[in-house]
Amino acid sequence: MTSERAPAPESLHPSLWRASQLARADVRCIDTGHVALSSQLPGGGWPVGTLIDMLVQQPGIGEIRLLAPALARVAKRCIVMVEPPQAPQAIALASLGLAPSQLIWIRSPRSADALWSVEQVLRSGSCGAVLFWQPHIRAESLRRLHLAAQHGETLFFMFRPLAAAQDTSPAPLRLSLRPAAGGIEIGFVKRRGPQRDEPLFLPMSVPSMTPTVPPRHVPTPRPVQVPAVEQRRADELVR
């Protein structure tokens, strides 16, 4: 009696996978630019056309540097930043390979206006990436944004406080970000694959924003020929 090998779960349906392995991505993925991180994500990168939940301990810990390699890859289309905690700095973004001319900054007087703006941008499918900072958002609003992201191939990152990790989210990928000496610690709150309790440390170097200026050439003056008579008089004065 011969035993037949069980078929691979993904051969039965793309949304199935074994608990001991990472799921196959059913959407296109963009390389993160960090080998250690890409190896821990289904599809080996950031999925497009879906909500990615980034749970940050505090703004400015290196989240933009973390995303910069992927953002640079989709920068042929505009990158939209909605309600960032600080005004985007053109020089800093340019040092990360992001041309300021490709960036759109949206500020809204009300949260409802910001949500409406993000939803419209996602549904248009005209942008390479959308980054949205929102400390408080309802579950139904998250679902609307997740559905809107599926209308195109846009990288969509939602930045929320770390405490939101306890809330439910339709995002298939949820990561926690904490500062660490010389880099950042990434926790895998939710992913389509095995649970990982230990955070992943990624070193983050701070790019130099000081332009390199070549040293200025200062010509050396040519020696002046002093007549012999004057030189003799000068020697007598020294004596």
Beta strands, then each sheet from edge to edge (+ up, - down):
strand 1: 29-30
strand 2: 46-47
strand 3: 50-56
strand 4: 79-82
strand 5: 103-106
strand 6: 129-133
strand 7: 155-161
strand 8: 173-180
strand 9: 183-190
strand 10: 200-203
sheet 1: 1+ 2-
sheet 2: 5+ 4+ 6+ 7+ 3+ 8+ 9- 10+
end
